[in-house]
Each structure stands twice: as C-alpha cells, then as structure tokens.
C-alpha cells in the first residue's frame, strides 16, 4: 500500500464578480491578497490546506486553481462582469470538486470533506434553477465529495437565500443592516483566513473539525428571519 503523505482540507472561495460589486473591486482584491498572504505566513497550516479561488457572475472563472500556498507565487485577480447566476456556481462545483479530490488522492493524500466560502452581494438573477443544482451538489448520496458551504451575504443578498445556500443554518451570515459594504468584505476575508488557520490546526488533533468564525459586521442569517 502506498504511503499516505498527509491529510488535506480543500477550500474553495467563491467571490461574486457581478457588476454590482464594481464599487468594491479594490476591497475584494485586497481581501483575496490578504487571504493568500495570511496562509503563506502559516506554513505549517498551509501544508494541510489546498486553496482555490473562483470568481462567479454569468459563469465561473478560475482565479486560483487548487494550490499549495507555500509554493504558490501568483495572486488571484478580480474581473467585474455580468450578472449573479447562482446555478453556474453549483454546476461548476459539482464537476470541479470530485475531480480535484480524485487528483489529490492520486497524489497520495487523504482528503477531508471540502469547504466552500461563498460571498455574494445580491439575489440570484437566474430564477429558481440554481436550487436543483445546489441540491445535487450537497446530496452526499449522489455527490460523495459534497462540500460544507459557508454563505455570506452583503448588500441586497437576503438572509433567506444565504440560509438556502449554506449547508447548515449556523453557516449562513448576512452583513448587519447599515454596514459599510467595503468593510464587510474585508471582515469576511479576515474571518475566512482565521477559519482556515484554525481548521488546518485542528487537522493535526485527535478530533479534526471544521472551524467557522462569524465575521465582524455580520450576524447569523437565521437571526434575520422570523414569522
């Protein structure tokens, strides 16, 4: 039997690049850079992670393929374009994640269930079609590599929608009313980095677990919906 090189957590950042994000392109770009640099500053943790950054609008475009941040020198670049099509995201992940996991296993690693960090500033522009694609993605019977999804909404993104996207109610967040959007984006990436560092550290423990930190300027989406 081949020797196991180690255990990895694949992490995917899905960043909304639709036109409404135009005024916040700088904060989005800076957040992605801070994420990459934050992981590079923690090489012991980065060794346990593989990071991918995907930009979504009318389609999904790869800004950073699954990478070991200890060796990756490039930085993801944001391109503002198009509308907010959620189905494109979940169709893409249903193809991408199993392929990536198979590739990592082929490299000799054990792979923990992937995690997706989803950031959107608006409601889906493609109607209800995304729900079926999402359901197939998160159905572990149909998609054995189904990811955990943390969904964060800013701007006009509704709490109800983030609750549908997230795989657990406690994984759904929305920016507090009146929050500065640029600052909320920065806080999202700060929290994302902290979550990945803590999760990477937990992989070395007797009880590996996914750690999800609530970003400042956000509240749990479940707190925002009522009767």
Helices and strands as residue ranges (DSSP letters): E 6-16, G 19-24, H 25-40, H 43-46, E 49-56, E 60-67, H 86-106, E 109-120, H 130-138, E 148-153, H 159-165, G 169-171, E 172-175, H 181-202, E 218-220, G 221-224
